[in-house]
């Protein structure tokens, strides 16, 4: 019996250090798009600042999630 249930996932990204972990999780979720119905992201302004500082880019703006 095959499970065709797609998951809905919400990711919250705070301003704590570790933007690389958020980036890796989001990349992995993009790879699993067939098993996931929806991915929602809640990202604080501090998280965006930390991402830019730690990763040197604002790639979070290019994510295909809501």
PDBQT receptor file of N, H, CA, C and O in Angstrom, charges set to zero:
ATOM      1  N   UNK A   1       0.844  -1.179   0.000  1.00  0.00    +0.000 N 
ATOM      2  CA  UNK A   1       0.000   0.000   0.000  1.00  0.00    +0.000 C 
ATOM      3  C   UNK A   1       0.886   1.238   0.000  1.00  0.00    +0.000 C 
ATOM      4  O   UNK A   1       1.739   1.402   0.872  1.00  0.00    +0.000 OA
ATOM      5  N   UNK A   2       0.682   2.086  -0.960  1.00  0.00    +0.000 N 
ATOM      6  H   UNK A   2      -0.012   1.953  -1.668  1.00  0.00    +0.000 HD
ATOM      7  CA  UNK A   2       1.513   3.279  -1.103  1.00  0.00    +0.000 C 
ATOM      8  C   UNK A   2       0.862   4.465  -0.411  1.00  0.00    +0.000 C 
ATOM      9  O   UNK A   2      -0.343   4.682  -0.547  1.00  0.00    +0.000 OA
ATOM     10  N   UNK A   3       1.652   5.233   0.331  1.00  0.00    +0.000 N 
ATOM     11  H   UNK A   3       2.630   5.056   0.441  1.00  0.00    +0.000 HD
ATOM     12  CA  UNK A   3       1.160   6.421   1.016  1.00  0.00    +0.000 C 
ATOM     13  C   UNK A   3       1.333   7.623   0.093  1.00  0.00    +0.000 C 
ATOM     14  O   UNK A   3       2.457   8.052  -0.167  1.00  0.00    +0.000 OA
ATOM     15  N   UNK A   4       0.224   8.166  -0.400  1.00  0.00    +0.000 N 
ATOM     16  H   UNK A   4      -0.689   7.817  -0.189  1.00  0.00    +0.000 HD
ATOM     17  CA  UNK A   4       0.272   9.313  -1.299  1.00  0.00    +0.000 C 
ATOM     18  C   UNK A   4       0.020  10.626  -0.582  1.00  0.00    +0.000 C 
ATOM     19  O   UNK A   4      -0.187  11.659  -1.219  1.00  0.00    +0.000 OA
ATOM     20  N   UNK A   5       0.037  10.588   0.737  1.00  0.00    +0.000 N 
ATOM     21  H   UNK A   5       0.205   9.749   1.255  1.00  0.00    +0.000 HD
ATOM     22  CA  UNK A   5      -0.204  11.791   1.528  1.00  0.00    +0.000 C 
ATOM     23  C   UNK A   5       1.006  12.715   1.437  1.00  0.00    +0.000 C 
ATOM     24  O   UNK A   5       2.128  12.315   1.750  1.00  0.00    +0.000 OA
ATOM     25  N   UNK A   6       0.771  13.954   1.006  1.00  0.00    +0.000 N 
ATOM     26  H   UNK A   6      -0.140  14.279   0.752  1.00  0.00    +0.000 HD
ATOM     27  CA  UNK A   6       1.850  14.935   0.941  1.00  0.00    +0.000 C 
ATOM     28  C   UNK A   6       1.849  15.763   2.212  1.00  0.00    +0.000 C 
ATOM     29  O   UNK A   6       0.795  16.056   2.776  1.00  0.00    +0.000 OA
ATOM     30  N   UNK A   7       3.026  16.132   2.649  1.00  0.00    +0.000 N 
ATOM     31  H   UNK A   7       3.882  15.894   2.190  1.00  0.00    +0.000 HD
ATOM     32  CA  UNK A   7       3.189  16.847   3.908  1.00  0.00    +0.000 C 
ATOM     33  C   UNK A   7       3.139  18.355   3.721  1.00  0.00    +0.000 C 
ATOM     34  O   UNK A   7       3.516  18.886   2.676  1.00  0.00    +0.000 OA
ATOM     35  N   UNK A   8       2.665  19.029   4.761  1.00  0.00    +0.000 N 
ATOM     36  H   UNK A   8       2.360  18.598   5.610  1.00  0.00    +0.000 HD
ATOM     37  CA  UNK A   8       2.721  20.481   4.840  1.00  0.00    +0.000 C 
ATOM     38  C   UNK A   8       3.719  20.817   5.940  1.00  0.00    +0.000 C 
ATOM     39  O   UNK A   8       3.597  20.338   7.067  1.00  0.00    +0.000 OA
ATOM     40  N   UNK A   9       4.703  21.638   5.608  1.00  0.00    +0.000 N 
ATOM     41  H   UNK A   9       4.803  22.027   4.693  1.00  0.00    +0.000 HD
ATOM     42  CA  UNK A   9       5.787  21.932   6.542  1.00  0.00    +0.000 C 
ATOM     43  C   UNK A   9       5.938  23.439   6.688  1.00  0.00    +0.000 C 
ATOM     44  O   UNK A   9       5.866  24.185   5.711  1.00  0.00    +0.000 OA
ATOM     45  N   UNK A  10       6.148  23.870   7.917  1.00  0.00    +0.000 N 
ATOM     46  H   UNK A  10       6.206  23.264   8.711  1.00  0.00    +0.000 HD
ATOM     47  CA  UNK A  10       6.450  25.272   8.187  1.00  0.00    +0.000 C 
ATOM     48  C   UNK A  10       7.807  25.333   8.873  1.00  0.00    +0.000 C 
ATOM     49  O   UNK A  10       8.054  24.625   9.849  1.00  0.00    +0.000 OA
ATOM     50  N   UNK A  11       8.678  26.179   8.356  1.00  0.00    +0.000 N 
ATOM     51  H   UNK A  11       8.478  26.754   7.563  1.00  0.00    +0.000 HD
ATOM     52  CA  UNK A  11      10.015  26.371   8.911  1.00  0.00    +0.000 C 
ATOM     53  C   UNK A  11      10.091  27.789   9.472  1.00  0.00    +0.000 C 
ATOM     54  O   UNK A  11       9.757  28.752   8.782  1.00  0.00    +0.000 OA
ATOM     55  N   UNK A  12      10.527  27.914  10.716  1.00  0.00    +0.000 N 
ATOM     56  H   UNK A  12      10.799  27.132  11.277  1.00  0.00    +0.000 HD
ATOM     57  CA  UNK A  12      10.749  29.226  11.324  1.00  0.00    +0.000 C 
ATOM     58  C   UNK A  12      12.252  29.428  11.462  1.00  0.00    +0.000 C 
ATOM     59  O   UNK A  12      12.949  28.595  12.040  1.00  0.00    +0.000 OA
ATOM     60  N   UNK A  13      12.742  30.541  10.928  1.00  0.00    +0.000 N 
ATOM     61  H   UNK A  13      12.175  31.218  10.458  1.00  0.00    +0.000 HD
ATOM     62  CA  UNK A  13      14.170  30.849  10.984  1.00  0.00    +0.000 C 
ATOM     63  C   UNK A  13      14.335  32.111  11.812  1.00  0.00    +0.000 C 
ATOM     64  O   UNK A  13      13.811  33.171  11.470  1.00  0.00    +0.000 OA
ATOM     65  N   UNK A  14      15.076  31.978  12.913  1.00  0.00    +0.000 N 
ATOM     66  H   UNK A  14      15.501  31.117  13.191  1.00  0.00    +0.000 HD
ATOM     67  CA  UNK A  14      15.283  33.108  13.813  1.00  0.00    +0.000 C 
ATOM     68  C   UNK A  14      16.605  33.786  13.492  1.00  0.00    +0.000 C 
ATOM     69  O   UNK A  14      17.296  33.407  12.547  1.00  0.00    +0.000 OA
ATOM     70  N   UNK A  15      16.944  34.769  14.270  1.00  0.00    +0.000 N 
ATOM     71  H   UNK A  15      16.382  35.077  15.038  1.00  0.00    +0.000 HD
ATOM     72  CA  UNK A  15      18.179  35.508  14.060  1.00  0.00    +0.000 C 
ATOM     73  C   UNK A  15      19.390  34.891  14.741  1.00  0.00    +0.000 C 
ATOM     74  O   UNK A  15      20.445  35.519  14.831  1.00  0.00    +0.000 OA
ATOM     75  N   UNK A  16      19.242  33.669  15.218  1.00  0.00    +0.000 N 
ATOM     76  H   UNK A  16      18.385  33.158  15.145  1.00  0.00    +0.000 HD
ATOM     77  CA  UNK A  16      20.388  33.004  15.850  1.00  0.00    +0.000 C 
ATOM     78  C   UNK A  16      21.394  32.578  14.787  1.00  0.00    +0.000 C 
ATOM     79  O   UNK A  16      21.046  32.385  13.623  1.00  0.00    +0.000 OA
ATOM     80  N   UNK A  17      22.628  32.439  15.203  1.00  0.00    +0.000 N 
ATOM     81  H   UNK A  17      22.911  32.597  16.149  1.00  0.00    +0.000 HD
ATOM     82  CA  UNK A  17      23.679  31.999  14.291  1.00  0.00    +0.000 C 
ATOM     83  C   UNK A  17      23.345  30.612  13.757  1.00  0.00    +0.000 C 
ATOM     84  O   UNK A  17      22.700  29.822  14.445  1.00  0.00    +0.000 OA
ATOM     85  N   UNK A  18      23.773  30.316  12.555  1.00  0.00    +0.000 N 
ATOM     86  H   UNK A  18      24.297  30.959  11.996  1.00  0.00    +0.000 HD
ATOM     87  CA  UNK A  18      23.537  29.006  11.969  1.00  0.00    +0.000 C 
ATOM     88  C   UNK A  18      22.747  29.063  10.681  1.00  0.00    +0.000 C 
ATOM     89  O   UNK A  18      22.002  28.134  10.369  1.00  0.00    +0.000 OA
ATOM     90  N   UNK A  19      22.896  30.130   9.935  1.00  0.00    +0.000 N 
ATOM     91  H   UNK A  19      23.501  30.885  10.188  1.00  0.00    +0.000 HD
ATOM     92  CA  UNK A  19      22.169  30.277   8.673  1.00  0.00    +0.000 C 
ATOM     93  C   UNK A  19      22.455  29.124   7.715  1.00  0.00    +0.000 C 
ATOM     94  O   UNK A  19      21.592  28.752   6.921  1.00  0.00    +0.000 OA
ATOM     95  N   UNK A  20      23.644  28.562   7.781  1.00  0.00    +0.000 N 
ATOM     96  H   UNK A  20      24.346  28.864   8.426  1.00  0.00    +0.000 HD
ATOM     97  CA  UNK A  20      23.994  27.458   6.886  1.00  0.00    +0.000 C 
ATOM     98  C   UNK A  20      23.077  26.262   7.115  1.00  0.00    +0.000 C 
ATOM     99  O   UNK A  20      22.751  25.541   6.172  1.00  0.00    +0.000 OA
ATOM    100  N   UNK A  21      22.658  26.046   8.365  1.00  0.00    +0.000 N 
ATOM    101  H   UNK A  21      22.923  26.632   9.131  1.00  0.00    +0.000 HD
ATOM    102  CA  UNK A  21      21.754  24.933   8.650  1.00  0.00    +0.000 C 
ATOM    103  C   UNK A  21      20.387  25.180   8.031  1.00  0.00    +0.000 C 
ATOM    104  O   UNK A  21      19.781  24.264   7.477  1.00  0.00    +0.000 OA
ATOM    105  N   UNK A  22      19.905  26.400   8.122  1.00  0.00    +0.000 N 
ATOM    106  H   UNK A  22      20.398  27.144   8.572  1.00  0.00    +0.000 HD
ATOM    107  CA  UNK A  22      18.633  26.743   7.493  1.00  0.00    +0.000 C 
ATOM    108  C   UNK A  22      18.728  26.553   5.988  1.00  0.00    +0.000 C 
ATOM    109  O   UNK A  22      17.809  26.016   5.369  1.00  0.00    +0.000 OA
ATOM    110  N   UNK A  23      19.824  26.988   5.401  1.00  0.00    +0.000 N 
ATOM    111  H   UNK A  23      20.571  27.425   5.903  1.00  0.00    +0.000 HD
ATOM    112  CA  UNK A  23      20.002  26.865   3.952  1.00  0.00    +0.000 C 
ATOM    113  C   UNK A  23      19.995  25.400   3.523  1.00  0.00    +0.000 C 
ATOM    114  O   UNK A  23      19.359  25.049   2.529  1.00  0.00    +0.000 OA
ATOM    115  N   UNK A  24      20.689  24.556   4.256  1.00  0.00    +0.000 N 
ATOM    116  H   UNK A  24      21.205  24.841   5.063  1.00  0.00    +0.000 HD
ATOM    117  CA  UNK A  24      20.766  23.127   3.912  1.00  0.00    +0.000 C 
ATOM    118  C   UNK A  24      19.386  22.476   4.033  1.00  0.00    +0.000 C 
ATOM    119  O   UNK A  24      18.989  21.703   3.161  1.00  0.00    +0.000 OA
ATOM    120  N   UNK A  25      18.658  22.781   5.099  1.00  0.00    +0.000 N 
ATOM    121  H   UNK A  25      18.980  23.409   5.807  1.00  0.00    +0.000 HD
ATOM    122  CA  UNK A  25      17.310  22.218   5.267  1.00  0.00    +0.000 C 
ATOM    123  C   UNK A  25      16.407  22.639   4.115  1.00  0.00    +0.000 C 
ATOM    124  O   UNK A  25      15.674  21.817   3.565  1.00  0.00    +0.000 OA
ATOM    125  N   UNK A  26      16.457  23.910   3.752  1.00  0.00    +0.000 N 
ATOM    126  H   UNK A  26      17.052  24.577   4.199  1.00  0.00    +0.000 HD
ATOM    127  CA  UNK A  26      15.605  24.406   2.673  1.00  0.00    +0.000 C 
ATOM    128  C   UNK A  26      15.985  23.781   1.332  1.00  0.00    +0.000 C 
ATOM    129  O   UNK A  26      15.110  23.486   0.519  1.00  0.00    +0.000 OA
ATOM    130  N   UNK A  27      17.278  23.577   1.095  1.00  0.00    +0.000 N 
ATOM    131  H   UNK A  27      17.989  23.817   1.755  1.00  0.00    +0.000 HD
ATOM    132  CA  UNK A  27      17.706  22.918  -0.139  1.00  0.00    +0.000 C 
ATOM    133  C   UNK A  27      17.206  21.478  -0.185  1.00  0.00    +0.000 C 
ATOM    134  O   UNK A  27      16.755  21.011  -1.231  1.00  0.00    +0.000 OA
ATOM    135  N   UNK A  28      17.283  20.775   0.938  1.00  0.00    +0.000 N 
ATOM    136  H   UNK A  28      17.649  21.154   1.788  1.00  0.00    +0.000 HD
ATOM    137  CA  UNK A  28      16.805  19.389   0.994  1.00  0.00    +0.000 C 
ATOM    138  C   UNK A  28      15.294  19.323   0.767  1.00  0.00    +0.000 C 
ATOM    139  O   UNK A  28      14.802  18.419   0.091  1.00  0.00    +0.000 OA
ATOM    140  N   UNK A  29      14.563  20.285   1.337  1.00  0.00    +0.000 N 
ATOM    141  H   UNK A  29      14.963  21.019   1.886  1.00  0.00    +0.000 HD
ATOM    142  CA  UNK A  29      13.115  20.311   1.124  1.00  0.00    +0.000 C 
ATOM    143  C   UNK A  29      12.770  20.554  -0.342  1.00  0.00    +0.000 C 
ATOM    144  O   UNK A  29      11.795  19.998  -0.847  1.00  0.00    +0.000 OA
ATOM    145  N   UNK A  30      13.554  21.372  -1.023  1.00  0.00    +0.000 N 
ATOM    146  H   UNK A  30      14.346  21.824  -0.613  1.00  0.00    +0.000 HD
ATOM    147  CA  UNK A  30      13.316  21.583  -2.453  1.00  0.00    +0.000 C 
ATOM    148  C   UNK A  30      13.512  20.291  -3.230  1.00  0.00    +0.000 C 
ATOM    149  O   UNK A  30      12.808  20.048  -4.210  1.00  0.00    +0.000 OA
ATOM    150  N   UNK A  31      14.455  19.463  -2.809  1.00  0.00    +0.000 N 
ATOM    151  H   UNK A  31      15.027  19.661  -2.013  1.00  0.00    +0.000 HD
ATOM    152  CA  UNK A  31      14.701  18.189  -3.480  1.00  0.00    +0.000 C 
ATOM    153  C   UNK A  31      13.555  17.201  -3.255  1.00  0.00    +0.000 C 
ATOM    154  O   UNK A  31      13.357  16.282  -4.050  1.00  0.00    +0.000 OA
ATOM    155  N   UNK A  32      12.809  17.392  -2.180  1.00  0.00    +0.000 N 
ATOM    156  H   UNK A  32      12.970  18.139  -1.534  1.00  0.00    +0.000 HD
ATOM    157  CA  UNK A  32      11.718  16.483  -1.827  1.00  0.00    +0.000 C 
ATOM    158  C   UNK A  32      10.360  17.015  -2.279  1.00  0.00    +0.000 C 
ATOM    159  O   UNK A  32       9.329  16.619  -1.734  1.00  0.00    +0.000 OA
ATOM    160  N   UNK A  33      10.350  17.900  -3.259  1.00  0.00    +0.000 N 
ATOM    161  H   UNK A  33      11.188  18.222  -3.701  1.00  0.00    +0.000 HD
ATOM    162  CA  UNK A  33       9.120  18.576  -3.662  1.00  0.00    +0.000 C 
ATOM    163  C   UNK A  33       7.978  17.623  -4.022  1.00  0.00    +0.000 C 
ATOM    164  O   UNK A  33       6.810  17.990  -3.885  1.00  0.00    +0.000 OA
ATOM    165  N   UNK A  34       8.288  16.426  -4.473  1.00  0.00    +0.000 N 
ATOM    166  H   UNK A  34       9.236  16.129  -4.584  1.00  0.00    +0.000 HD
ATOM    167  CA  UNK A  34       7.234  15.487  -4.850  1.00  0.00    +0.000 C 
ATOM    168  C   UNK A  34       6.511  14.911  -3.632  1.00  0.00    +0.000 C 
ATOM    169  O   UNK A  34       5.360  14.488  -3.739  1.00  0.00    +0.000 OA
ATOM    170  N   UNK A  35       7.179  14.893  -2.477  1.00  0.00    +0.000 N 
ATOM    171  H   UNK A  35       8.114  15.237  -2.391  1.00  0.00    +0.000 HD
ATOM    172  CA  UNK A  35       6.567  14.356  -1.268  1.00  0.00    +0.000 C 
ATOM    173  C   UNK A  35       5.946  15.444  -0.399  1.00  0.00    +0.000 C 
ATOM    174  O   UNK A  35       5.284  15.141   0.594  1.00  0.00    +0.000 OA
ATOM    175  N   UNK A  36       6.151  16.698  -0.763  1.00  0.00    +0.000 N 
ATOM    176  H   UNK A  36       6.688  16.944  -1.570  1.00  0.00    +0.000 HD
ATOM    177  CA  UNK A  36       5.710  17.805   0.076  1.00  0.00    +0.000 C 
ATOM    178  C   UNK A  36       4.677  18.638  -0.676  1.00  0.00    +0.000 C 
ATOM    179  O   UNK A  36       4.896  19.044  -1.817  1.00  0.00    +0.000 OA
ATOM    180  N   UNK A  37       3.556  18.884  -0.020  1.00  0.00    +0.000 N 
ATOM    181  H   UNK A  37       3.378  18.555   0.907  1.00  0.00    +0.000 HD
ATOM    182  CA  UNK A  37       2.514  19.705  -0.628  1.00  0.00    +0.000 C 
ATOM    183  C   UNK A  37       2.867  21.184  -0.527  1.00  0.00    +0.000 C 
ATOM    184  O   UNK A  37       2.798  21.914  -1.516  1.00  0.00    +0.000 OA
ATOM    185  N   UNK A  38       3.246  21.623   0.671  1.00  0.00    +0.000 N 
ATOM    186  H   UNK A  38       3.302  21.030   1.474  1.00  0.00    +0.000 HD
ATOM    187  CA  UNK A  38       3.510  23.034   0.920  1.00  0.00    +0.000 C 
ATOM    188  C   UNK A  38       4.653  23.188   1.903  1.00  0.00    +0.000 C 
ATOM    189  O   UNK A  38       4.759  22.429   2.866  1.00  0.00    +0.000 OA
ATOM    190  N   UNK A  39       5.512  24.177   1.659  1.00  0.00    +0.000 N 
ATOM    191  H   UNK A  39       5.426  24.794   0.877  1.00  0.00    +0.000 HD
ATOM    192  CA  UNK A  39       6.515  24.588   2.635  1.00  0.00    +0.000 C 
ATOM    193  C   UNK A  39       6.320  26.079   2.851  1.00  0.00    +0.000 C 
ATOM    194  O   UNK A  39       6.387  26.870   1.910  1.00  0.00    +0.000 OA
ATOM    195  N   UNK A  40       6.079  26.448   4.088  1.00  0.00    +0.000 N 
ATOM    196  H   UNK A  40       6.025  25.805   4.852  1.00  0.00    +0.000 HD
ATOM    197  CA  UNK A  40       5.959  27.849   4.449  1.00  0.00    +0.000 C 
ATOM    198  C   UNK A  40       7.163  28.248   5.283  1.00  0.00    +0.000 C 
ATOM    199  O   UNK A  40       7.647  27.468   6.104  1.00  0.00    +0.000 OA
ATOM    200  N   UNK A  41       7.638  29.452   5.074  1.00  0.00    +0.000 N 
ATOM    201  H   UNK A  41       7.245  30.085   4.407  1.00  0.00    +0.000 HD
ATOM    202  CA  UNK A  41       8.798  29.940   5.819  1.00  0.00    +0.000 C 
ATOM    203  C   UNK A  41       8.415  31.207   6.558  1.00  0.00    +0.000 C 
ATOM    204  O   UNK A  41       7.836  32.132   5.987  1.00  0.00    +0.000 OA
ATOM    205  N   UNK A  42       8.752  31.231   7.839  1.00  0.00    +0.000 N 
ATOM    206  H   UNK A  42       9.223  30.480   8.302  1.00  0.00    +0.000 HD
ATOM    207  CA  UNK A  42       8.650  32.437   8.646  1.00  0.00    +0.000 C 
ATOM    208  C   UNK A  42      10.094  32.807   8.978  1.00  0.00    +0.000 C 
ATOM    209  O   UNK A  42      10.812  32.040   9.619  1.00  0.00    +0.000 OA
ATOM    210  N   UNK A  43      10.507  33.994   8.531  1.00  0.00    +0.000 N 
ATOM    211  H   UNK A  43       9.924  34.617   8.010  1.00  0.00    +0.000 HD
ATOM    212  CA  UNK A  43      11.901  34.397   8.691  1.00  0.00    +0.000 C 
ATOM    213  C   UNK A  43      11.947  35.807   9.265  1.00  0.00    +0.000 C 
ATOM    214  O   UNK A  43      11.418  36.747   8.671  1.00  0.00    +0.000 OA
ATOM    215  N   UNK A  44      12.580  35.945  10.415  1.00  0.00    +0.000 N 
ATOM    216  H   UNK A  44      13.009  35.182  10.898  1.00  0.00    +0.000 HD
ATOM    217  CA  UNK A  44      12.666  37.258  11.044  1.00  0.00    +0.000 C 
ATOM    218  C   UNK A  44      13.642  38.160  10.293  1.00  0.00    +0.000 C 
ATOM    219  O   UNK A  44      14.476  37.685   9.523  1.00  0.00    +0.000 OA
ATOM    220  N   UNK A  45      13.529  39.446  10.524  1.00  0.00    +0.000 N 
ATOM    221  H   UNK A  45      12.851  39.832  11.150  1.00  0.00    +0.000 HD
ATOM    222  CA  UNK A  45      14.479  40.385   9.917  1.00  0.00    +0.000 C 
ATOM    223  C   UNK A  45      15.905  40.086  10.388  1.00  0.00    +0.000 C 
ATOM    224  O   UNK A  45      16.853  40.190   9.610  1.00  0.00    +0.000 OA
ATOM    225  N   UNK A  46      16.054  39.715  11.663  1.00  0.00    +0.000 N 
ATOM    226  H   UNK A  46      15.284  39.630  12.295  1.00  0.00    +0.000 HD
ATOM    227  CA  UNK A  46      17.380  39.358  12.173  1.00  0.00    +0.000 C 
ATOM    228  C   UNK A  46      17.928  38.124  11.464  1.00  0.00    +0.000 C 
ATOM    229  O   UNK A  46      19.130  38.032  11.213  1.00  0.00    +0.000 OA
ATOM    230  N   UNK A  47      17.054  37.179  11.142  1.00  0.00    +0.000 N 
ATOM    231  H   UNK A  47      16.077  37.254  11.346  1.00  0.00    +0.000 HD
ATOM    232  CA  UNK A  47      17.491  35.981  10.419  1.00  0.00    +0.000 C 
ATOM    233  C   UNK A  47      18.034  36.357   9.048  1.00  0.00    +0.000 C 
ATOM    234  O   UNK A  47      19.028  35.790   8.593  1.00  0.00    +0.000 OA
ATOM    235  N   UNK A  48      17.389  37.306   8.391  1.00  0.00    +0.000 N 
ATOM    236  H   UNK A  48      16.582  37.767   8.760  1.00  0.00    +0.000 HD
ATOM    237  CA  UNK A  48      17.866  37.759   7.078  1.00  0.00    +0.000 C 
ATOM    238  C   UNK A  48      19.230  38.434   7.206  1.00  0.00    +0.000 C 
ATOM    239  O   UNK A  48      20.110  38.236   6.369  1.00  0.00    +0.000 OA
ATOM    240  N   UNK A  49      19.395  39.228   8.255  1.00  0.00    +0.000 N 
ATOM    241  H   UNK A  49      18.680  39.389   8.935  1.00  0.00    +0.000 HD
ATOM    242  CA  UNK A  49      20.691  39.883   8.487  1.00  0.00    +0.000 C 
ATOM    243  C   UNK A  49      21.790  38.865   8.768  1.00  0.00    +0.000 C 
ATOM    244  O   UNK A  49      22.899  38.980   8.246  1.00  0.00    +0.000 OA
ATOM    245  N   UNK A  50      21.478  37.868   9.595  1.00  0.00    +0.000 N 
ATOM    246  H   UNK A  50      20.577  37.775  10.019  1.00  0.00    +0.000 HD
ATOM    247  CA  UNK A  50      22.462  36.827   9.919  1.00  0.00    +0.000 C 
ATOM    248  C   UNK A  50      22.808  36.030   8.668  1.00  0.00    +0.000 C 
ATOM    249  O   UNK A  50      23.978  35.720   8.441  1.00  0.00    +0.000 OA
ATOM    250  N   UNK A  51      21.818  35.696   7.858  1.00  0.00    +0.000 N 
ATOM    251  H   UNK A  51      20.868  35.949   8.042  1.00  0.00    +0.000 HD
ATOM    252  CA  UNK A  51      22.041  34.959   6.603  1.00  0.00    +0.000 C 
ATOM    253  C   UNK A  51      23.023  35.736   5.728  1.00  0.00    +0.000 C 
ATOM    254  O   UNK A  51      23.999  35.176   5.230  1.00  0.00    +0.000 OA
ATOM    255  N   UNK A  52      22.756  37.027   5.547  1.00  0.00    +0.000 N 
ATOM    256  H   UNK A  52      21.963  37.482   5.951  1.00  0.00    +0.000 HD
ATOM    257  CA  UNK A  52      23.635  37.858   4.709  1.00  0.00    +0.000 C 
ATOM    258  C   UNK A  52      25.045  37.915   5.271  1.00  0.00    +0.000 C 
ATOM    259  O   UNK A  52      26.018  37.847   4.520  1.00  0.00    +0.000 OA
ATOM    260  N   UNK A  53      25.162  38.040   6.600  1.00  0.00    +0.000 N 
ATOM    261  H   UNK A  53      24.371  38.095   7.210  1.00  0.00    +0.000 HD
ATOM    262  CA  UNK A  53      26.476  38.135   7.233  1.00  0.00    +0.000 C 
ATOM    263  C   UNK A  53      27.238  36.816   7.145  1.00  0.00    +0.000 C 
ATOM    264  O   UNK A  53      28.414  36.798   6.779  1.00  0.00    +0.000 OA
ATOM    265  N   UNK A  54      26.572  35.715   7.479  1.00  0.00    +0.000 N 
ATOM    266  H   UNK A  54      25.618  35.729   7.776  1.00  0.00    +0.000 HD
ATOM    267  CA  UNK A  54      27.247  34.419   7.533  1.00  0.00    +0.000 C 
ATOM    268  C   UNK A  54      27.473  33.794   6.158  1.00  0.00    +0.000 C 
ATOM    269  O   UNK A  54      28.487  33.131   5.937  1.00  0.00    +0.000 OA
ATOM    270  N   UNK A  55      26.541  34.001   5.242  1.00  0.00    +0.000 N 
ATOM    271  H   UNK A  55      25.718  34.540   5.422  1.00  0.00    +0.000 HD
ATOM    272  CA  UNK A  55      26.638  33.343   3.937  1.00  0.00    +0.000 C 
ATOM    273  C   UNK A  55      27.028  34.296   2.814  1.00  0.00    +0.000 C 
ATOM    274  O   UNK A  55      27.346  33.860   1.708  1.00  0.00    +0.000 OA
ATOM    275  N   UNK A  56      27.003  35.595   3.095  1.00  0.00    +0.000 N 
ATOM    276  H   UNK A  56      26.744  35.950   3.994  1.00  0.00    +0.000 HD
ATOM    277  CA  UNK A  56      27.438  36.577   2.101  1.00  0.00    +0.000 C 
ATOM    278  C   UNK A  56      26.500  36.740   0.922  1.00  0.00    +0.000 C 
ATOM    279  O   UNK A  56      26.916  37.199  -0.141  1.00  0.00    +0.000 OA
ATOM    280  N   UNK A  57      25.229  36.368   1.097  1.00  0.00    +0.000 N 
ATOM    281  H   UNK A  57      24.891  35.995   1.961  1.00  0.00    +0.000 HD
ATOM    282  CA  UNK A  57      24.263  36.520   0.010  1.00  0.00    +0.000 C 
ATOM    283  C   UNK A  57      22.869  36.662   0.585  1.00  0.00    +0.000 C 
ATOM    284  O   UNK A  57      22.679  36.589   1.799  1.00  0.00    +0.000 OA
ATOM    285  N   UNK A  58      21.899  36.864  -0.282  1.00  0.00    +0.000 N 
ATOM    286  H   UNK A  58      22.053  36.923  -1.269  1.00  0.00    +0.000 HD
ATOM    287  CA  UNK A  58      20.497  36.912   0.144  1.00  0.00    +0.000 C 
ATOM    288  C   UNK A  58      19.695  35.902  -0.689  1.00  0.00    +0.000 C 
ATOM    289  O   UNK A  58      18.609  36.207  -1.183  1.00  0.00    +0.000 OA
ATOM    290  N   UNK A  59      20.246  34.713  -0.828  1.00  0.00    +0.000 N 
ATOM    291  H   UNK A  59      21.128  34.466  -0.427  1.00  0.00    +0.000 HD
ATOM    292  CA  UNK A  59      19.605  33.663  -1.624  1.00  0.00    +0.000 C 
ATOM    293  C   UNK A  59      18.224  33.266  -1.107  1.00  0.00    +0.000 C 
ATOM    294  O   UNK A  59      17.433  32.686  -1.850  1.00  0.00    +0.000 OA
ATOM    295  N   UNK A  60      17.926  33.573   0.160  1.00  0.00    +0.000 N 
ATOM    296  H   UNK A  60      18.569  34.045   0.764  1.00  0.00    +0.000 HD
ATOM    297  CA  UNK A  60      16.607  33.259   0.692  1.00  0.00    +0.000 C 
ATOM    298  C   UNK A  60      15.512  33.942  -0.119  1.00  0.00    +0.000 C 
ATOM    299  O   UNK A  60      14.369  33.486  -0.120  1.00  0.00    +0.000 OA
ATOM    300  N   UNK A  61      15.849  35.029  -0.809  1.00  0.00    +0.000 N 
ATOM    301  H   UNK A  61      16.778  35.399  -0.808  1.00  0.00    +0.000 HD
ATOM    302  CA  UNK A  61      14.859  35.729  -1.635  1.00  0.00    +0.000 C 
ATOM    303  C   UNK A  61      14.469  34.924  -2.877  1.00  0.00    +0.000 C 
ATOM    304  O   UNK A  61      13.434  35.189  -3.486  1.00  0.00    +0.000 OA
ATOM    305  N   UNK A  62      15.290  33.947  -3.251  1.00  0.00    +0.000 N 
ATOM    306  H   UNK A  62      16.132  33.732  -2.756  1.00  0.00    +0.000 HD
ATOM    307  CA  UNK A  62      15.040  33.153  -4.462  1.00  0.00    +0.000 C 
ATOM    308  C   UNK A  62      14.329  31.839  -4.181  1.00  0.00    +0.000 C 
ATOM    309  O   UNK A  62      14.102  31.056  -5.104  1.00  0.00    +0.000 OA
ATOM    310  N   UNK A  63      13.978  31.584  -2.942  1.00  0.00    +0.000 N 
ATOM    311  H   UNK A  63      14.163  32.220  -2.193  1.00  0.00    +0.000 HD
ATOM    312  CA  UNK A  63      13.324  30.313  -2.598  1.00  0.00    +0.000 C 
ATOM    313  C   UNK A  63      11.927  30.265  -3.194  1.00  0.00    +0.000 C 
ATOM    314  O   UNK A  63      11.251  31.286  -3.310  1.00  0.00    +0.000 OA
ATOM    315  N   UNK A  64      11.515  29.086  -3.564  1.00  0.00    +0.000 N 
ATOM    316  H   UNK A  64      12.065  28.256  -3.470  1.00  0.00    +0.000 HD
ATOM    317  CA  UNK A  64      10.209  28.905  -4.201  1.00  0.00    +0.000 C 
ATOM    318  C   UNK A  64       9.113  28.616  -3.191  1.00  0.00    +0.000 C 
ATOM    319  O   UNK A  64       7.993  28.283  -3.578  1.00  0.00    +0.000 OA
ATOM    320  N   UNK A  65       9.413  28.736  -1.910  1.00  0.00    +0.000 N 
ATOM    321  H   UNK A  65      10.324  29.006  -1.596  1.00  0.00    +0.000 HD
ATOM    322  CA  UNK A  65       8.442  28.476  -0.860  1.00  0.00    +0.000 C 
ATOM    323  C   UNK A  65       7.652  29.743  -0.540  1.00  0.00    +0.000 C 
ATOM    324  O   UNK A  65       8.043  30.848  -0.915  1.00  0.00    +0.000 OA
ATOM    325  N   UNK A  66       6.526  29.556   0.168  1.00  0.00    +0.000 N 
ATOM    326  H   UNK A  66       6.209  28.658   0.473  1.00  0.00    +0.000 HD
ATOM    327  CA  UNK A  66       5.724  30.706   0.578  1.00  0.00    +0.000 C 
ATOM    328  C   UNK A  66       6.140  31.193   1.949  1.00  0.00    +0.000 C 
ATOM    329  O   UNK A  66       5.572  32.158   2.460  1.00  0.00    +0.000 OA
TER     330      UNK A  66
